[in-house]
């Protein structure tokens, strides 16, 4: 759901504490924090400096009754660290905790919708090999059409 995706991106990208903990990607007009919407990323942008965040829509369920348009929307939030962070799990855990502070039970402003519930679960380890490590969190919210 585009409106929630935009609100989620804004919440993550506008927090200086979080963005200072992340790597950057050069988009031609300068470096920006490495926060990506998974639906728009086909492959990892280059050059990306780890760590970075990719969030992807996993659920968009209609939950309305009697003419009330309501949705339950879910995302996976992946925090990826490169080779240098394989044995530095504290850095990724610190980023995950900051995401929890920003999103768990925090009602975001969503254009055209009213958010009533927002929950964050995790992190859990999502991947580990000799080149990278990742943590995964889930974000679920409920929104009602204004």
N, C-alpha and C positions, 0 to 999 in steps of 0.2 A: 504494500500500500504506500504509494508515493508520499503522501502527506506525513505519515509516521516516519518513513525513511528519512525525509528531510529534517524532521524534528530531532531524530536520533543523531544524525550527522552533525547538526548544529550544536547539540548538547555536548558531544564529544570534542568537536573541533574548536569550540569557543572556550574551553577550559585550559588556561595557561599551564596549570600544574600537570595535566595529562599530556599536553602537546610537548612540553619540555622533556618528558620521559621517552618520547618516541623518536624514531629516525625521521628522515625527511626524504622527499622525492623532488627532483628538479623538473618542473613543468615548463621550462623555457622562460618563464617570467620570474624565476626565483624558486627557492625551495619552500615547500609546504609540508606540514606534518603528514606522516604516513598513516592516514585513516582513509579506508577505501570501502565503498559499497560493492559487495561481491557481485551484484547483478550487472555492474558496469565494468568489471575488471575481468578480462579474458585471461590474462596472464599477469604475473607480478611485474609492475612497472620497473623500468631500469633507469638510472641506478637508484635503488631503494636502500637506504641504510636502516638496518634493523634497530630496534623492534618496530613492528607495524601492526595495525589493526585492520581486519576485514570483517565487515558485518553483512550477513545475508538473510533475506527474508526466508523463513521456513514455514510460516503458517499465516493464513489470512482467511479466517472463518467468519461467515455471516452469522450473527447471533442476535438478530433483531426480533422483536415481537410487536404485533399490533401496529404496524406502520413505523416503528422506531428502527432506524438503520443503526445497527451496532455491529462492531467487529472485534474479534480477538485476533491480535497480530503478534507473531513471534519471530524472533531473529536469533541466529547463532552469531556470537561475537568471538572471533578467533584472534588471539594475541600471539603473533609469531616472532620468534627470536632466531637469529642466524647462528652460525657456527660459534661465534664468540660468546653467545649466551647459553650454550648447551649445559654448562655446569653452573650457571648463574640463574637459578630458578627464582631467586629473590627479586630480581628486576622485573620479571614477568608477573610475579605475585603482587608486587607493588602496583603495577599498572592495572591488574585485575581489581585490586582493592579500590583504586581510584575510580574505575568504571562503576563499581558497586555504589560508591558514595554519590556519584553523579546521577545514577539511574534507578537504584532500588527504592521503591516507594516514593519516587519523585514524579510528580505530575508535570509532563512536558506540555508546552504550547504547540498544538497541532492545528494548522490552518483548516477551518471548516469543521472541526471535530472537537469534542470534549473528552479528554482522557480521565478515566476514573480509577484505574488500577495500573500499577507498573511494578513488575517483579523481576529480579535478577537471580539466577541460580548459577552455581559453580564458583570458581573454576574447577575444571577437571583437565587432566593431561590429554591432549588431542593428538599428539604426535611427537616422536623423538627418533632421530637418526643421527648419523655422524655429521650432518650439515645443518640441522635445525631442531628446534624444540617449539612446541606450541601449547597454549592453554585455550580451552573453550568455555564460554559462558553462554547462558541462554537469557534472553530478554523477552518478556511477555507483557503485553498491555491490552487494555480494553478501551475502546473509543466509541463514542456515540455521535452521530451526525448532528450538527447544530441546527 
